[in-house]
Amino acid sequence: MSRDARLESYRSLQEALTALRAELERMLDTSAGAGALALRDRLHALETAADNLHRTAENDFRHFGHELRTPLNALAGWGQILRNDPREPATVTRAAEVVERNVAALAKTIEAYTG
């Protein structure tokens, strides 16, 4: 599920929760017992769905961070190697290959998450 779709789902759930809370308060004020209990069950189900969506989004964000750190660490490491000995042609060639590959990996990761 794309980030935009997750945000839209979360917003929809939040709106539904707000509406159900208002309805529940109204029903409780008018002593609509059975209806209030049914509404409480719906509210609980929506709160659970919202919590699950939030947890999924947090997990996706952690995964995204990991996917970014891995190629960034390679880029940083090869940057240090080049700074220490930029005269060795084989090292420069290898560094360029690693940089190109990891930049492509970063672009692919970002595209997958922002699609």
C-alpha positions in Angstrom: 0.0 0.0 0.0 1.5 3.4 -1.0 2.1 6.1 1.5 -0.8 8.2 0.1 -3.2 5.3 0.3 -2.1 4.6 3.9 -2.6 8.3 4.8 -6.0 8.3 3.2 -7.1 5.1 5.0 -5.9 6.6 8.3 -7.8 9.9 7.7 -10.9 7.9 6.8 -10.6 5.9 10.0 -10.0 9.0 12.1 -13.2 10.6 10.6 -15.2 7.5 11.2 -14.0 7.3 14.8 -14.9 10.9 15.4 -18.4 10.4 14.0 -18.9 7.2 16.0 -17.7 8.8 19.2 -20.2 11.7 18.7 -23.0 9.2 18.0 -22.1 7.1 21.0 -22.2 10.2 23.2 -25.6 11.1 21.8 -27.0 7.6 22.3 -25.7 7.4 25.8 -27.3 10.8 26.6 -30.7 9.5 25.3 -30.4 6.1 27.0 -30.4 4.1 23.8 -28.9 1.1 25.5 -28.8 -1.7 22.9 -27.9 0.8 20.1 -25.1 2.3 22.3 -23.6 -1.2 22.9 -23.6 -1.9 19.2 -22.0 1.4 18.5 -19.4 0.7 21.2 -18.5 -2.5 19.4 -18.2 -0.7 16.0 -16.1 2.0 17.7 -13.8 -0.6 19.2 -13.4 -2.3 15.8 -12.5 1.0 14.1 -10.0 1.9 16.9 -8.4 -1.5 16.5 -8.2 -1.0 12.7 -6.6 2.5 13.2 -4.1 1.1 15.6 -3.2 -1.7 13.2 -2.8 0.8 10.4 -0.6 3.0 12.5 1.6 0.1 13.5 1.9 -0.9 9.9 3.0 2.6 8.9 5.6 2.6 11.7 7.0 -0.7 10.6 7.1 0.5 7.0 9.0 3.6 8.1 11.5 1.5 10.0 12.0 -0.7 7.0 12.4 2.3 4.7 15.1 3.7 7.1 17.0 0.4 7.0 16.7 0.3 3.2 18.2 3.8 3.0 21.0 3.2 5.6 22.5 0.2 3.8 23.5 1.9 0.6 24.3 5.1 2.4 26.8 3.3 4.6 28.5 1.9 1.5 28.7 5.4 -0.1 30.1 6.8 3.1 32.7 4.0 3.4 33.9 4.4 -0.1 34.1 8.1 0.3 36.5 7.6 3.2 38.6 5.2 1.2 38.8 7.7 -1.7 39.7 10.5 0.7 42.6 8.4 2.2 44.1 7.2 -1.2 42.5 8.8 -4.3 45.6 8.1 -6.5 45.1 4.3 -7.0 43.1 4.0 -10.3 41.7 0.5 -9.4 40.3 2.0 -6.1 38.8 4.9 -7.9 37.2 2.6 -10.5 35.8 0.3 -7.8 34.5 3.3 -5.8 32.7 4.7 -8.8 31.0 1.3 -9.4 29.9 1.1 -5.8 28.6 4.6 -5.8 26.7 4.1 -9.0 25.2 0.9 -7.8 24.2 2.3 -4.4 22.7 5.5 -5.9 20.6 3.3 -8.2 19.5 1.2 -5.1 18.5 4.4 -3.2 16.5 5.6 -6.2 14.7 2.3 -6.5 14.0 2.2 -2.8 12.6 5.8 -2.8 10.5 5.0 -5.9 9.1 1.9 -4.2 8.0 3.9 -1.2 6.8 7.0 -2.8 5.5 5.4 -6.1 
